[in-house]
Amino acid sequence: MTLPPLPDMILDPLVRAALMEDLGTYGDLTTRTVIPADTQYTARIVAREAGVVSGMQIARLAFHLVDPALRLTLHRPDGARMAPGDVLMEIAGSAASILSAERVALNFAGRLSGIATMTAAFVAAAEGTKTRITCTRKTTPGLRLVEKQAVLHGGGFNHRFSLSDAILVKDNHIAAVGGVRPVLRAIRAQASHMIRVEIEVDTLDQLSEVLDEGGADVVLLDNMDTPTLRRAVGMAGGRVCLEASGNMRLDRIAEVAATGVHYISVGALTHSAGTLDLGLDF
């Protein structure tokens, strides 16, 4: 999925911190030792396997933070499909600068392309239904923004970005307050009319309570088997948005989507995606 890029100023601190971590206190010691300062080269980021591209914006930023004079040509934008051997980006200029930024650029691009590629597989499994695949907050600390952006590149959708985005009542909230109804009444009494409300339920009895009490925009159906999800959809009758979550493996997505739930949230998109094999060739 092709999206407008995020503002560089948002990504700059993240990429800058990664470069500082890699360059240490003295810069790229190997490159400073063996590469003459005036050496010029053209390098290419090349796909070693098929997938969906993500992280090219960050790779570009990494190269330009090391050396603004580097000349970059993008061949595969974020959200594009790639095959083995495809050139994603060309970088021309100082060989020393290219080498110093290489690992940070590839670390981000490989990780984020892995997320986008896994997301695309889950989205494909739900094809033909109206169900959307969404991620969760189970992200790498510090990388949530870019990992969620990678989910969008893969054709998925984003859940909330932080605890302050919306009210999402989980089982522990319900246990602490003493039940579904007290939770929903507290929300009605205190929450802004501008805030959306989601509540997690483990049973159809809890779902019935939510539907009777009102006050929720979305109900998260947690760890329900497929027949139970189908019954939940029938009970709701379109009165609330339904999200299925828990144990959402790729081989289960088609049957869950066929129940009629609006969303399937998959933590694995960000916590279990592999790194796509990308290389930088001189």
C-alpha positions, 0 to 999 in steps of 0.5 A: 500500500502506497502511503504519504511519507511521515515527516522526516522530523518525526523519524529523525530522533529515532534514526539519529539515535540508531546511528549514534549507537552504531558509530560510537564515540569515534565513528566507523573505525574500519572505514576511517582506517582503510577507505581513502577519504576521496573514494567514490562509489555507487551502492545498491540496496538489493532484495534477496527474497520476495516481499513487501518493501518498508523502511526506505524512507528511514534508510534514506534518512540514515544515509543523509544524516551521515552525509547530506551530499549522498545522491539517492535514487529510489526504485521501490517505494515503501508499500511496493512488492519486491522480488529477489534481485530487485534494486530498491535504492541506489546510493552514490557518493562517498564510499566511507559515508555509504559504509558508515550508514549501511547497517542502520539503513539495512537493520530498519529496512529489513525489520520493517519489510519483514513486518510489511510482508507478514501483514500482507500475507494475513491481509491476503488470507482475509481477501473476499471478506470485509474484515480488516487485519490490524496490529496491536501495541505488542511492538518493539519499545521505541519502534512503535511508530515505524512498525505500525507504519510497516503494517500499513505498508503491508495493507493492514490497519493500525490499532491504538498507538498508545494508552491515551488514544482511546479507552480499551477495557481489558479483563484486568480492568473488569476484574478490578472494578467488579464487572462489565456493567460498573466499568461501562457506567464509569465510562459513561459518567467520566469519559469525553464524548470525543473518545471511542470505547472498546471493551474486551469480553471472554464469554457470550454472557459478557457480550450480552451484558455489554449489548444490554448496558450500552456505552461501547463502540467496539467489543473485543472478542478474546480467545473465542473459537470460531463457532463462538465468534459466529454466534457473537456476530449474530448476537451483536446484529451490527450494533457494535464493531467486533474485533476478534483477538487471541491465537490468530494464526495465519492458517485461521484467518480465513475462517475467522474473517468468514464469521463476519467480525469487522477486525482481526487483531494480530500481535504477531505482525510486530512481535513475531515478524522475521527480518527480510533479507536485504543486502547492500552491494557495491 
